[in-house]
């Protein structure tokens, strides 16, 4: 009939796999395949390499998986957009294509087998990636090298420290899920700070949210151990033309805090084994301590404060003293120029020794190290120039080998302890062990902390409180041991006050 409507063609379904035939999904598939290939290749390189490379680890266990997941996202997005366009154009019916698996059909069995195999492989690869990423993110390589210049000072000082065989996470995180999660949350901000150049220079210390030492340090160090007295010799060279040596040999009264293992006393009396010490610091670096509270094992509480501190003390402001309040640089110690040069001048081995027979070498060496340099390259050049100018070949022809060796030693000292790009060096990080260039013990033991009635005070430390000087001076003077102790003889003029009033580490 003339008015009959011609039959409309049925909406067709897309051919099998047709929904993947779009540029977005094909790009995603290519990206996934490339990422898996890169992962396998880099894994082989990482396994066969003689030296671990941080960049290989980053690309293998972080970058490659990230691009693989990005590729999968592109595949899914391409499928969704392709189906939407097909429905609008009538290329496929409104409903989704039916999906049926008939195990009676050989073809369906083969497809199901391949699907299960591919899923298993994918899960295994994902498990391996997750495991490797987890361990890589807590490795020394990741902590110290992945962030380039940001963590370079910490990595270099760590490698030369007494904890160089202890991994970063054992101190900074420890065991348990709670502190692991806290560290990863904090690490998220750190990644942002590094990516957008928002990090401070130098990295500030102390770390406010560091895990208590009882849960980290004391897992290896036995807090109840009685140490007793330790014999120590400290070698110095005076800043004069002849570089006069001056040594102090003493016994360090380390002692202990547990009466079941030895007499209670000495420096380790402060351990929280039998005595609980709490304090408040008025500065971020914890160098100014105006208030201290001590609780003995009988529960008797005694408070000490400086005369100018009249604040009301809140519990939230208090910090309980632990290992880190004295041993605050256990793994990242920046050696001061004065100490580093003294050590190099006292070494018997020639490769690392500065010849003490060079006139004024102590003064000149410290001077060269303490100049202001904008980067390490200029610093190494500057050190070489200063020392070469102070000892020209026409005036010191026989000492040129010693001069060249001194330049090399000083350049190594600089590379190990100075990081101008991060503004990090000994003078930025207080070291609370001792009292030579920082207040250390004298933060509390200055004689100014008294009880409210003024009848008791924290004992002011003197030279015999924590150590006994057995011998001092040079040559034969060091063989004249005095078991009962000697009064300290300051080289040159006698002085009053704390050591750090004059000694800065660059003097």
C-alpha positions as CSV (number, residue, x, y, z in Angstrom):
1,X,0.0,0.0,0.0
2,X,1.1,3.5,-0.8
3,X,0.8,4.8,2.7
4,X,2.6,1.9,4.4
5,X,5.8,2.8,6.3
6,X,8.8,1.0,5.0
7,X,10.3,-1.5,7.5
8,X,13.2,0.0,9.6
9,X,16.4,-1.9,9.9
10,X,17.0,-3.4,13.4
11,X,19.6,-1.8,15.6
12,X,22.7,-3.7,15.4
13,X,25.1,-4.6,18.1
14,X,28.7,-3.7,17.9
15,X,30.9,-6.6,16.9
16,X,32.7,-8.3,19.7
17,X,35.7,-6.2,20.9
18,X,34.3,-3.3,18.9
19,X,33.9,-1.2,22.0
20,X,37.7,-1.3,22.4
21,X,38.2,0.0,18.8
22,X,38.7,3.7,19.7
23,X,41.8,5.7,20.0
24,X,41.5,6.3,23.7
25,X,41.2,2.6,24.7
26,X,43.9,1.6,22.2
27,X,46.2,4.2,23.8
28,X,45.4,2.9,27.2
29,X,46.1,-0.7,26.1
30,X,49.5,0.4,24.6
31,X,50.3,2.3,27.8
32,X,49.5,-0.8,30.0
33,X,51.6,-3.0,27.8
34,X,54.5,-0.6,27.8
35,X,54.4,-0.2,31.5
36,X,54.4,-4.0,32.1
37,X,57.3,-4.3,29.7
38,X,59.2,-1.5,31.4
39,X,58.5,-3.1,34.8
40,X,59.9,-6.5,33.7
41,X,63.0,-4.9,32.0
42,X,63.8,-2.6,34.9
43,X,63.3,-5.4,37.4
44,X,65.9,-7.4,35.5
45,X,68.3,-4.4,35.5
46,X,67.7,-3.8,39.2
47,X,68.3,-7.5,40.0
48,X,71.5,-7.8,37.9
49,X,73.1,-4.4,38.6
50,X,76.2,-4.5,40.8
51,X,75.4,-1.1,42.4
52,X,71.9,-0.1,43.5
53,X,70.6,2.9,41.6
54,X,67.8,4.9,43.2
55,X,66.3,6.0,39.9
56,X,65.9,2.4,38.7
57,X,64.0,1.7,41.9
58,X,61.8,4.7,41.5
59,X,60.9,4.0,37.9
60,X,60.4,0.3,38.5
61,X,58.3,0.2,41.6
62,X,56.6,3.6,41.5
63,X,56.5,5.2,38.0
64,X,55.8,2.1,36.0
65,X,52.8,0.9,38.1
66,X,51.4,4.4,38.1
67,X,51.4,4.5,34.3
68,X,49.9,1.0,34.1
69,X,46.9,2.1,36.2
70,X,46.6,5.3,34.1
71,X,46.4,3.1,31.0
72,X,43.7,0.9,32.5
73,X,41.7,4.1,33.3
74,X,42.0,5.2,29.7
75,X,40.8,1.9,28.5
76,X,37.7,2.1,30.7
77,X,37.0,5.7,29.7
78,X,37.4,4.9,26.0
79,X,34.9,2.0,26.3
80,X,32.3,4.2,28.1
81,X,32.6,7.0,25.6
82,X,32.5,4.6,22.6
83,X,29.3,2.9,23.9
84,X,27.6,6.3,24.5
85,X,28.3,7.4,21.0
86,X,27.1,4.1,19.5
87,X,23.8,4.3,21.4
88,X,23.2,7.9,20.2
89,X,23.9,7.0,16.6
90,X,21.7,3.9,16.8
91,X,24.7,1.7,16.0
92,X,23.7,-0.5,19.0
93,X,20.4,-1.1,20.8
94,X,19.7,0.8,24.0
95,X,20.4,-2.1,26.2
96,X,23.8,-3.5,27.0
97,X,24.9,-6.5,25.0
98,X,24.1,-9.7,26.8
99,X,26.9,-11.6,28.4
100,X,26.7,-15.3,28.7
101,X,29.2,-18.0,29.4
102,X,28.3,-21.5,28.3
103,X,30.8,-24.0,29.6
104,X,29.4,-26.6,27.1
105,X,30.9,-24.6,24.3
106,X,34.7,-25.1,23.8
107,X,35.2,-21.5,22.7
108,X,33.7,-20.2,26.0
109,X,35.8,-22.6,28.0
110,X,39.0,-21.4,26.3
111,X,38.0,-17.7,26.8
112,X,37.2,-18.4,30.5
113,X,40.6,-20.1,30.9
114,X,42.5,-17.3,29.4
115,X,40.6,-14.8,31.5
116,X,41.4,-16.7,34.7
117,X,45.0,-17.0,33.7
118,X,45.3,-13.3,32.9
119,X,43.6,-12.4,36.2
120,X,45.9,-14.5,38.2
121,X,49.0,-13.0,36.5
122,X,47.6,-9.5,37.1
123,X,47.0,-10.2,40.7
124,X,50.5,-11.7,41.2
125,X,52.1,-8.7,39.4
126,X,50.0,-6.3,41.6
127,X,51.1,-8.2,44.7
128,X,54.8,-8.0,43.7
129,X,54.5,-4.3,42.9
130,X,52.8,-3.6,46.2
131,X,55.3,-5.5,48.2
132,X,58.3,-3.9,46.4
133,X,56.8,-0.4,46.6
134,X,56.2,-0.9,50.4
135,X,59.8,-1.9,51.1
136,X,61.3,0.5,48.6
137,X,59.5,3.5,50.2
138,X,61.1,2.7,53.6
139,X,64.6,2.0,52.3
140,X,67.6,4.1,52.9
141,X,67.8,4.7,49.2
142,X,64.3,6.1,49.0
143,X,64.7,8.2,52.2
144,X,68.1,9.6,51.4
145,X,68.5,9.7,47.6
146,X,65.1,9.9,46.0
147,X,64.6,13.6,47.1
148,X,68.0,14.7,45.7
149,X,69.4,17.8,47.6
150,X,66.7,17.9,50.2
151,X,67.9,14.8,52.0
152,X,71.5,14.8,50.9
153,X,72.8,16.3,54.2
154,X,71.0,13.6,56.2
155,X,72.1,10.8,54.0
156,X,75.8,11.8,53.9
157,X,76.0,12.4,57.7
158,X,74.1,9.1,58.2
159,X,76.6,7.2,56.1
160,X,79.5,8.5,58.3
161,X,77.6,8.0,61.6
162,X,77.5,5.3,64.2
163,X,74.1,4.1,63.0
164,X,75.0,3.7,59.3
165,X,73.9,0.0,59.4
166,X,70.5,0.8,60.9
167,X,67.8,1.6,58.3
168,X,66.0,4.9,58.5
169,X,62.6,3.5,59.3
170,X,63.9,1.6,62.4
171,X,64.4,5.0,64.1
172,X,62.0,7.2,62.4
173,X,59.0,4.8,62.3
174,X,59.7,1.6,64.2
175,X,57.4,-1.4,64.3
176,X,53.6,-1.3,64.3
177,X,50.9,0.0,61.9
178,X,50.1,3.2,63.8
179,X,53.4,4.9,63.3
180,X,53.7,3.5,59.8
181,X,50.5,5.2,58.8
182,X,51.5,8.5,60.5
183,X,54.8,8.4,58.7
184,X,53.1,7.9,55.3
185,X,50.6,10.7,56.0
186,X,53.5,13.0,56.8
187,X,55.3,11.8,53.8
188,X,52.5,12.9,51.6
189,X,53.1,16.5,52.5
190,X,56.8,16.1,52.1
191,X,56.3,14.9,48.5
192,X,54.2,18.0,47.9
193,X,56.9,20.2,49.5
194,X,59.6,18.7,47.4
195,X,57.6,18.8,44.1
196,X,56.7,22.5,44.6
197,X,59.9,23.7,46.3
198,X,58.2,24.5,49.5
199,X,60.7,22.8,51.9
200,X,62.7,24.8,54.5
201,X,66.5,25.2,54.2
202,X,67.8,23.7,56.4
203,X,65.3,21.0,57.5
204,X,64.3,22.1,61.0
205,X,65.0,19.9,64.1
206,X,64.1,18.5,66.5
207,X,61.3,16.5,64.9
208,X,58.2,17.3,66.9
209,X,56.3,14.1,66.2
210,X,59.3,11.7,66.5
211,X,58.4,8.4,68.1
212,X,59.5,8.1,71.8
213,X,63.0,6.7,72.3
214,X,61.6,3.9,74.5
215,X,59.9,2.5,71.4
216,X,62.9,2.8,69.1
217,X,66.3,3.4,70.6
218,X,65.7,1.1,73.5
219,X,64.8,-1.8,71.2
220,X,68.6,-2.1,70.6
221,X,70.1,-0.2,73.5
222,X,69.5,-1.7,77.0
223,X,68.3,1.1,79.3
224,X,69.1,-0.8,82.5
225,X,72.7,-1.4,81.6
226,X,75.3,-0.1,84.0
227,X,78.0,1.5,82.0
228,X,80.3,2.9,84.7
229,X,83.3,5.0,83.8
230,X,84.7,5.3,80.3
231,X,88.3,6.3,79.4
232,X,88.4,9.1,76.8
233,X,91.2,11.2,75.3
234,X,90.5,14.4,73.4
235,X,93.2,15.9,71.2
236,X,93.3,19.6,70.3
237,X,95.7,21.9,68.5
238,X,96.0,25.6,69.4
239,X,95.5,28.3,66.8
240,X,99.0,29.5,66.8
241,X,102.0,29.3,64.4
242,X,103.4,26.1,65.9
243,X,100.0,24.4,66.2
244,X,100.8,23.4,69.8
245,X,99.0,20.2,70.7
246,X,96.9,20.0,73.9
247,X,95.2,16.8,75.0
248,X,92.9,15.9,77.8
249,X,92.5,12.4,79.1
250,X,89.6,11.8,81.4
251,X,87.2,9.2,82.7
252,X,83.6,9.9,81.7
253,X,81.2,9.1,84.5
254,X,78.4,7.5,82.5
255,X,77.1,5.3,85.4
256,X,73.6,4.0,85.3
257,X,70.1,4.3,86.7
258,X,69.1,0.8,87.7
259,X,70.3,-0.3,91.2
260,X,70.0,-3.9,90.3
261,X,72.9,-3.6,87.8
262,X,75.2,-1.1,89.6
263,X,75.4,2.1,91.6
264,X,72.8,4.7,90.6
265,X,74.5,7.9,89.4
266,X,76.5,9.5,86.7
267,X,75.2,10.9,83.4
268,X,72.8,8.0,82.9
269,X,71.1,8.9,86.2
270,X,68.7,10.8,83.9
271,X,67.5,7.6,82.3
272,X,63.7,7.0,82.9
273,X,64.5,3.7,84.7
274,X,64.1,5.1,88.2
275,X,63.7,8.9,87.7
276,X,61.2,10.8,85.6
277,X,62.4,14.1,84.3
278,X,60.0,16.5,82.6
279,X,60.8,20.0,81.2
280,X,59.5,22.9,79.2
281,X,61.6,24.5,76.4
282,X,61.0,28.2,75.5
283,X,62.5,27.8,72.1
284,X,61.9,25.4,69.1
285,X,65.5,24.1,69.3
286,X,65.1,23.1,73.0
287,X,68.2,25.0,74.0
288,X,66.5,27.2,76.6
289,X,64.9,25.2,79.4
290,X,63.4,27.5,82.1
291,X,61.3,24.8,84.0
292,X,62.1,21.3,85.1
293,X,60.2,18.7,87.2
294,X,61.7,15.6,88.7
295,X,59.7,12.6,90.0
296,X,61.7,10.1,91.9
297,X,60.8,6.4,92.2
298,X,58.9,7.1,95.5
299,X,56.7,9.5,93.6
300,X,58.1,12.6,95.2
301,X,57.7,15.6,92.8
302,X,60.1,18.5,92.8
303,X,59.9,21.5,90.5
304,X,62.8,23.8,89.5
305,X,62.5,27.0,87.5
306,X,64.7,30.0,86.6
307,X,64.0,33.3,88.3
308,X,62.5,34.9,85.3
309,X,60.1,32.1,84.5
310,X,56.7,32.8,86.1
311,X,54.4,31.0,83.7
312,X,51.7,28.6,84.7
313,X,52.8,25.2,83.4
314,X,50.3,23.1,81.5
315,X,50.7,19.3,81.1
316,X,50.4,19.6,77.4
317,X,53.5,21.8,77.2
318,X,55.7,19.3,79.1
319,X,58.2,16.9,77.5
320,X,59.4,13.8,79.2
321,X,63.1,13.5,78.9
322,X,64.5,10.5,77.0
323,X,67.6,9.5,75.1
324,X,67.0,12.0,72.4
325,X,67.3,15.0,74.7
326,X,71.0,14.5,75.1
327,X,71.8,12.1,72.2
328,X,69.9,14.4,69.8
329,X,72.2,13.8,66.8
330,X,72.6,10.0,67.0
331,X,72.7,9.4,63.2
332,X,73.1,12.8,61.5
333,X,76.1,14.4,63.2
334,X,77.6,17.4,61.6
335,X,81.3,17.7,62.7
336,X,82.4,21.3,63.5
337,X,85.4,22.7,61.6
338,X,87.4,22.9,64.7
339,X,86.8,19.3,65.7
340,X,87.3,18.0,62.2
341,X,90.6,19.7,61.8
342,X,91.8,18.6,65.2
343,X,91.0,15.0,64.2
344,X,92.7,15.3,60.9
345,X,95.8,16.7,62.5
346,X,96.0,14.0,65.1
347,X,95.6,11.0,62.7
348,X,98.7,8.9,62.2
349,X,97.8,7.7,58.7
350,X,99.1,10.0,56.0
351,X,96.2,9.9,53.5
352,X,93.8,11.5,55.9
353,X,96.3,13.6,57.9
354,X,96.9,17.3,57.9
355,X,100.6,18.0,58.5
356,X,100.8,19.8,61.9
357,X,104.2,21.1,60.9
358,X,102.7,23.6,58.4
359,X,102.8,26.9,60.2
360,X,99.4,28.2,61.3
361,X,97.7,25.3,59.5
362,X,95.1,24.9,62.3
363,X,93.9,28.5,62.0
364,X,94.1,28.6,58.2
365,X,92.2,25.3,57.8
366,X,89.4,26.4,60.0
367,X,89.3,29.8,58.2
368,X,89.0,28.1,54.8
369,X,86.2,25.8,56.0
370,X,84.1,28.6,57.6
371,X,84.0,31.0,54.6
372,X,80.5,31.6,53.1
373,X,80.0,29.6,49.9
374,X,76.9,29.5,47.8
375,X,77.5,25.9,46.5
376,X,79.8,23.0,47.0
377,X,81.7,23.5,43.7
378,X,82.7,27.1,44.7
379,X,83.5,25.9,48.2
380,X,86.0,23.3,47.1
381,X,87.6,25.8,44.7
382,X,87.7,28.4,47.5
383,X,89.3,26.0,50.0
384,X,92.0,25.1,47.5
385,X,92.7,28.8,46.6
386,X,92.9,29.9,50.3
387,X,95.3,27.1,51.4
388,X,97.5,27.5,48.2
389,X,97.7,31.2,48.8
390,X,98.7,30.8,52.4
391,X,101.5,28.3,51.4
392,X,103.0,29.5,48.1
393,X,105.6,27.3,46.5
394,X,108.3,30.0,46.6
395,X,108.1,30.3,50.4
396,X,107.3,26.6,51.2
397,X,108.9,24.6,48.4
398,X,109.5,21.5,50.6
399,X,106.0,21.5,51.9
400,X,104.0,21.4,48.7
401,X,103.1,17.7,49.1
402,X,101.7,18.4,52.6
403,X,99.8,21.4,51.2
404,X,98.2,19.4,48.4
405,X,97.3,16.7,51.0
406,X,95.8,19.3,53.3
407,X,93.7,20.7,50.5
408,X,92.3,17.2,49.7
409,X,91.5,16.5,53.4
410,X,89.8,19.8,53.9
411,X,87.7,19.4,50.8
412,X,86.6,15.9,52.0
413,X,85.7,17.4,55.4
414,X,83.6,20.0,53.6
415,X,81.8,17.5,51.5
416,X,81.0,15.4,54.5
417,X,79.8,18.2,56.8
418,X,78.7,21.2,54.8
419,X,75.8,21.5,52.4
420,X,75.4,25.1,51.3
421,X,72.5,24.4,48.9
422,X,70.5,23.3,52.0
423,X,72.1,25.8,54.3
424,X,73.0,22.8,56.5
425,X,76.2,22.6,58.7
426,X,77.3,22.2,62.3
427,X,76.1,25.7,63.4
428,X,72.5,25.0,62.4
429,X,72.0,21.8,64.4
430,X,72.7,21.9,68.2
431,X,74.5,18.8,69.6
432,X,73.5,18.3,73.2
433,X,76.2,15.7,74.0
434,X,78.7,17.5,76.2
435,X,79.0,21.3,76.4
436,X,81.9,22.4,74.1
437,X,80.1,24.5,71.5
438,X,76.5,24.2,72.7
439,X,75.0,24.5,76.2
440,X,74.2,20.8,76.3
441,X,74.3,19.8,80.0
442,X,74.2,23.5,81.1
443,X,70.7,23.9,79.7
444,X,69.6,22.7,83.2
445,X,72.8,22.4,85.2
446,X,73.6,26.1,85.2
447,X,72.9,26.8,88.9
448,X,69.9,29.0,88.1
449,X,67.1,26.5,88.4
450,X,65.7,26.5,92.0
451,X,62.6,25.4,93.9
452,X,59.9,27.9,94.8
453,X,61.3,28.2,98.3
454,X,64.9,28.6,97.1
455,X,66.2,25.8,99.3
456,X,67.1,23.4,96.5
457,X,68.5,23.8,93.1
458,X,69.7,21.8,90.2
459,X,73.4,21.3,90.8
460,X,75.6,23.5,88.6
461,X,78.0,21.2,86.7
462,X,81.7,21.7,86.9
463,X,84.6,19.8,85.4
464,X,84.4,16.9,87.9
465,X,80.6,16.4,87.9
466,X,80.5,14.2,84.8
467,X,84.2,13.4,84.3
468,X,87.5,13.2,86.1
469,X,90.6,14.6,84.4
470,X,93.4,12.1,84.6
471,X,96.0,14.0,82.6
472,X,96.3,17.0,80.4
473,X,98.8,18.9,78.3
474,X,101.3,17.4,75.8
475,X,104.2,14.9,75.6
476,X,105.2,13.5,79.0
477,X,102.5,15.4,80.8
478,X,100.0,12.9,79.5
479,X,101.8,10.1,81.2
480,X,101.4,11.7,84.7
481,X,98.1,10.2,85.6
482,X,96.3,11.5,88.6
483,X,93.6,9.0,89.7
484,X,92.0,11.5,92.0
485,X,91.6,14.0,89.2
486,X,93.2,17.3,88.2
487,X,91.8,20.8,87.9
488,X,91.3,21.7,84.3
489,X,94.1,24.0,83.0
490,X,92.8,26.1,80.1
491,X,95.5,26.6,77.5
492,X,96.7,30.1,77.6
493,X,94.8,32.5,79.9
494,X,92.4,31.2,82.6
495,X,88.8,31.9,81.8
496,X,85.4,31.7,83.6
497,X,82.1,30.7,82.3
498,X,80.8,27.9,80.1
499,X,82.9,26.5,77.2
500,X,80.3,27.5,74.6
501,X,80.6,31.1,75.7
502,X,83.7,31.3,73.6
503,X,83.9,28.1,71.6
504,X,81.7,28.2,68.5
505,X,83.0,25.2,66.6
506,X,84.7,27.6,64.1
507,X,87.3,28.8,66.7
